[in-house]
Amino acid sequence: MAAPPARVQADHDLLIKVLLIGDSGIIDFKLRTIELDGKRIRLQVWDTAGQERFRTITTAYYRGAMGILLVYDVTDESSFNNIRNWIRNIEQHTSHNVNKILVGNKADMDESKRAVPTSKGQALADEYGIKFFETSAKSNMNVEEVFFSIAKDIKHRLAETNSKAEPQTIKINQPDKTAGGSQAGQKSACCG
């Protein structure tokens, strides 16, 4: 029987699924690789491409999501007002510990066109206990920072989860130090 083919070495240390959710497809990235703490992290970004207006996002879309960027347009108050609906939807379809960031996009627009003040975005983020950024996909303002922030938060959560999940091990060839050590020199009757 032939040996299975060798596994191709991945070009990343960690793969993270991130969803972009809001009233329109805002940021135009599909796959990003970043370096964080000496590790190559691939962000697999799933943009909803306008499905939101039909409310057709399915449970399958949310499955496996590790992070969600809730994006609204700072020049469109209705997109901001819909964020609460998206958060309720996320709470129904994802794990409780999925990382979320609120993102106000088009922050490069003239102040006269702004419908949602920065303070209102920050207040909503504070209410839900999530981070907040204002970005401009057009000028690339804070876009990198958002991706680094979500990746760092997810990496930290995964490391914390893994350290809690490590089982307690008992070394059977070592004496039980909790029993007072009186049996340290004795051999088991069964195993010689």
ChimeraX attribute file (.defattr): number of C-alpha atoms within 10 A of each C-alpha:
attribute: neighborCount
match mode: 1-to-1
recipient: residues
	/A:1	3
	/A:2	4
	/A:3	5
	/A:4	6
	/A:5	6
	/A:6	6
	/A:7	6
	/A:8	6
	/A:9	7
	/A:10	9
	/A:11	10
	/A:12	14
	/A:13	12
	/A:14	14
	/A:15	15
	/A:16	20
	/A:17	19
	/A:18	27
	/A:19	22
	/A:20	23
	/A:21	27
	/A:22	27
	/A:23	26
	/A:24	18
	/A:25	16
	/A:26	23
	/A:27	19
	/A:28	13
	/A:29	13
	/A:30	11
	/A:31	12
	/A:32	12
	/A:33	16
	/A:34	15
	/A:35	13
	/A:36	12
	/A:37	8
	/A:38	8
	/A:39	11
	/A:40	16
	/A:41	22
	/A:42	19
	/A:43	24
	/A:44	17
	/A:45	22
	/A:46	19
	/A:47	20
	/A:48	19
	/A:49	16
	/A:50	16
	/A:51	16
	/A:52	15
	/A:53	12
	/A:54	8
	/A:55	11
	/A:56	11
	/A:57	16
	/A:58	11
	/A:59	13
	/A:60	9
	/A:61	14
	/A:62	21
	/A:63	12
	/A:64	15
	/A:65	20
	/A:66	24
	/A:67	24
	/A:68	23
	/A:69	23
	/A:70	22
	/A:71	26
	/A:72	28
	/A:73	24
	/A:74	26
	/A:75	21
	/A:76	15
	/A:77	14
	/A:78	14
	/A:79	18
	/A:80	25
	/A:81	13
	/A:82	13
	/A:83	19
	/A:84	14
	/A:85	12
	/A:86	18
	/A:87	16
	/A:88	10
	/A:89	16
	/A:90	19
	/A:91	13
	/A:92	12
	/A:93	17
	/A:94	18
	/A:95	14
	/A:96	9
	/A:97	11
	/A:98	17
	/A:99	19
	/A:100	24
	/A:101	23
	/A:102	26
	/A:103	30
	/A:104	25
	/A:105	23
	/A:106	23
	/A:107	25
	/A:108	16
	/A:109	13
	/A:110	9
	/A:111	11
	/A:112	7
	/A:113	12
	/A:114	17
	/A:115	14
	/A:116	20
	/A:117	14
	/A:118	15
	/A:119	9
	/A:120	11
	/A:121	20
	/A:122	18
	/A:123	12
	/A:124	17
	/A:125	18
	/A:126	13
	/A:127	9
	/A:128	13
	/A:129	11
	/A:130	13
	/A:131	18
	/A:132	21
	/A:133	21
	/A:134	22
	/A:135	24
	/A:136	19
	/A:137	17
	/A:138	15
	/A:139	11
	/A:140	13
	/A:141	17
	/A:142	17
	/A:143	19
	/A:144	12
	/A:145	13
	/A:146	20
	/A:147	19
	/A:148	17
	/A:149	15
	/A:150	22
	/A:151	26
	/A:152	15
	/A:153	18
	/A:154	21
	/A:155	18
	/A:156	12
	/A:157	16
	/A:158	13
	/A:159	12
	/A:160	11
	/A:161	11
	/A:162	11
	/A:163	10
	/A:164	9
	/A:165	9
	/A:166	8
	/A:167	8
	/A:168	5
	/A:169	6
	/A:170	8
	/A:171	7
	/A:172	7
	/A:173	6
	/A:174	8
	/A:175	16
	/A:176	14
	/A:177	10
	/A:178	6
	/A:179	9
	/A:180	9
	/A:181	10
	/A:182	10
	/A:183	12
	/A:184	12
	/A:185	8
	/A:186	9
	/A:187	10
	/A:188	8
	/A:189	6
	/A:190	5
	/A:191	5
	/A:192	6
